[in-house]
Amino acid sequence: MLNRFRQFWTKFIAPVANLLLRLGVSPDVVTLVGTIGVSAGALVFFPRGELWIGVVVITAFVFSDMIDGYMARTAGTSSKWGSYLDSTLDRLGDGAVFGGLVLYYAGPGDSTLMAGVTLWALVMGATTSYARAKAESLGLTASGGLAERADRLVAVLMTAFWSDVLDLPWLLEAVLWLLAAASTITVAQRSLSVRRQVRADGQPVPPAGAPQPDASQPDASQPDASQQGAARPDARPPASES
């Protein structure tokens, strides 16, 4: 949902990104610095109960996720490595944000239940991203769903800030419950979507826990190369037999 506003935010980050390019800063450096800033803001301030300060620090660095992409496109340096680095470090940043909240509830937040809910939201958020990546590696699609990454991140940061400023701890707790549920539903949605695509292609869906076929072994249902050659009267013999 929030991806629709990327064009809007691009107008604000463009001057900063262009300045960094003129200074010779690499998009990869921006990605790395942004992840370090987000992680530090979450893991330093959240466990101490200083939620609003942590959110301010995180927000100052979180826009690097758009800045580095804009810089790569503008400079014509977009690459598979940049995409891999960006996606990998995004997982670290997300883990730091939710992990910091887990430590908050295990400490000053004093709620074992909410620590567990937040941990579940973290696990399912990571699984949501993995489900998409795995599907795409198989030539399928598994995007969309009830709670995408940008939605989860903005929701938890906004409510963490206002729940601390207004002293309304239930506000953050309610959103974390919703995110845990929405992320779980999103994983189910993406899994069902992949299953439908596989069935539409006419491929059997193996039962859970079934061993996967070894790609290094020949398929017993298909004749090997020598058998194929023997079955075709016009087939040429292998070079070693000529």
C-alpha positions, 0 to 999 in steps of 0.5 A: 500500500505504502509503495504507492507513495514512493513517487511522492517521497522521491521528490523530497529525497532527490536533492539529497541523493543528487548531492551524495552522487556529486560527492562520490558516495556509493549507493552501497555505502548509503545502504550500509550506513542506513542499516547501521543507523536503523539498527543502532536506533532500535537496539540502543533506545528501545530496550531502555524504554526510550521509544520516541527517541528511538523512532526519531533516530530510526526515521532519520536513517530509514529513508536511505532505503529509497535514497540508495535506489534512486542514486543507483538508477540515476547513476546507472549503476543498478546491479544484482549485487546492489539489489541483493545487498539492499534486500539482505540489509533490509532484513537486518533492519527489520529484525533490529526494530522488532528485536528492540521491542522484544527487549523492551517488553522483556525489560521496562515494558515488563510483559512476557506476553507482548514479548512473545507477540512481538517475536511472532510478528518478527518471525512472520515478517521475515517469513513473508519476505522469504516466501516471496523470494523463494517463489521468485527463485522458482519462477513464480510470484508471491507478492502482495498480501495483507501486510507488506514490509513497508506497511509493517515498518511504518505502522510499528514506528508510528505507534511506538512514537505516539504510544510513548509520547502520549503514554498510551502503551495499549496503542503499541500493544494493539498494533503489534497484535494486529501485525502478528495476525496480519503477517501470519495471514499474508504468509498464508495468502502467498503460500496459497497463491504459489500453490494455485500457480503450481497447480495451474502449470499442471505440476503435482504438489508434493505432500509436506515433508516429502523428499525433493527430487535430486536434480543430479540424478536422472529422471527414471520416467524419462529414457536416458540419452543412449535409449533415446538414440536407440529409439530413433532410427535417424539418431546419430551414435555418440562420437565415441562410438562412431 
